[in-house]
């Protein structure tokens, strides 16, 4: 058994995130056959990810604030603290803090067979997509 050492909070890169988004790892693989990654992610009001997908899907448990999740069909789902959103493998989506409030979620996902393909990052979302103004 190990008590895991704390790691410094890191700001997520602007190539994949717009606005202030910070990451605190909770659990990372230690052995070659382990796949689980868990992290707390904090978003400033209106901050968001770029479009992306996960090879093995992802669970996001909102712990504070209000989250927005968008899909390619133009649907936006608001998820509140205490609720969990599941995104299936390969589904392109984005997540963000709702306007005017901070949001925190716990991200849980498994690495792909090739860890470099666990998350496929795509283009940034537009303000219209974030606001639900884009045509479906």
Buried (B, 14 or more C-beta within 10 A) or exposed (E): EEEEEEEEEEEBEEEBBBBBBBBBBBEEEEEEEEBEBBBBBBBBBBBBBBBBBBBBBBBBBBBBBBBBBBBEEEEBEEBEBEBEBEBEEEBBBBBBBBEEBBBBBBBBBBBBEEEEEBBBBEEBBEEEBBEEEBEE
